[in-house]
Amino acid sequence: MQRGSEAGSPWRVGVLFSQTGVTAIIERSQLHGALLAIDEVNEAGGVHGREIQPVIYDPGSVVARYGELAEHLLSEDGVNVIFGCYMSSTRKEVLPVIERRNALFFYPTLYEGFEYSANVIYGGAAPNQNSVPLASYVMENYGNRFYFVGSDYIYPRESNRVMRNIVRQGGGEVVGERYVSLEAGPDDFDDILREIDRLRPDVIFSTVVGTGTINLYRAYRRAACRDLGVPIASLTTNEAEVAAMGAEAAAGHITAAPYFRNIQTAANRRFLERYQRRFGTVSDVTSCCEAAYFQVHLFANALRSTNTTDTDRLREALRGADFDAPQGRVKIDADNNHTYLQSRIGRVDEHGEYIVEMEVTRPIKPDPYLVVPALNDWSLRLMPPREGLINS
C-alpha cells in the first residue's frame, strides 16, 4: 500500500479495461478517459510532486480474467486502487477480491442498481437516473407497449426487471422479451425482428451490449419491422457504437445517459479538445469514457487531501466530493457511494450525432434501490435543453 512517506515514487493505480474482445469498443473509450485524466493530473505536477502511474491490463472481455487480474494487481503489483470494468458480470468478479483486501474500486459504468459496497465508488447511472427518465420520455412520446431485447448476462436481465416494474407503474406492458449471447451476430436477431414485426410494439428497449449492439441496429435497418417507425431506446448504446454501425443504422434511435459528446459546457469543450490532441479523434467518446475521466479526477483530489492510498482515509475524503465534469457538476453521495449525475435523452440524427431533446434541470440523487421510483418524481422532470449544442 502506498503511503505519503514514499516521497518521489509514483502513485500506482490499476487500470482494468478490455482492449480486445466483444466489449472492447466501450472499454477502450473508458481506458482513454482514465488515461487522459491521469495525463492531466501529471502535467499539473502530479499529487504532492508524485505522478500517478497506471498499471494496465487487458482482460480481453473474458469475465473470469477481471477477477484474476484484480488479484494480481493487488497482490503482485502492489496497487490499492483500481479503475475498471464495463459489464456487471465483470464487476461481480472483481468485487470479492476488492472487499477481501479492503482496496478501493472505481466503477465508471451504468448498472442495474441494487448493490452497495463500501469498497466501490459507482460513477455510472443507477436506474432512477436513466431507466426512469427514459421510460417516462418514451411513454409520453411513443406509447406504452415495450419489447425487450438484451444480451444474456446479469445487467440486461436485471435492468429489464427494473424497467418492467417502471413500465407497469406507468400503465404500460411488456409484449415480448428475448436474449442473445454476448457474441451474437447479425443472423441471431432475425427471429427476434420477425416477432417484433408481428407484435408491433411502440418501442424496442435494448440492453444488448458490445458488438451485438452494432449487429442489432444493422439487422433492424434491414428488417421489415423498420417500416413500423418504432425506435430502439437504450441505456447502453452510445457514440462509439454509433460510429461503428454507421449513421444510417443509428438514425432516429434514442439513448438515455448523463453525458453526450456534443453537450454545451465549458468543461466538455476543454475535455474534447484535450481528448482530440491525445487520441486523434473524439468519435469514441462516450458517457462511460466521461465517467472514467471524472472518477480519476475525483480520486486525485482525494489523494491530495489524504496523501495516502489507504482505503479508509480515501473513502472518507471522497464522501460528498464533487467535480466540474464534462456533463456538469457531479458529486459522490455520502449515503451510498454512488454519484449525483445529470440525465439526458438523446436522439441520433442523420449525421450520427446525438441531439439532446430533453434533460433534467439538476443532477439526480442516486437511488440504487429505487426506494422512490415514481415516474412523476419532481426531480426527474424532463425539460428541453437549456443551452445549444456544440456544432459537430
Summary of the structure (lengths in Angstrom):
residues: 392
radius of gyration: 20.1
end to end distance: 44.6
largest distance: 67.4
contacts: 1448
relative contact order: 0.15
helix: 42%
strand: 20%
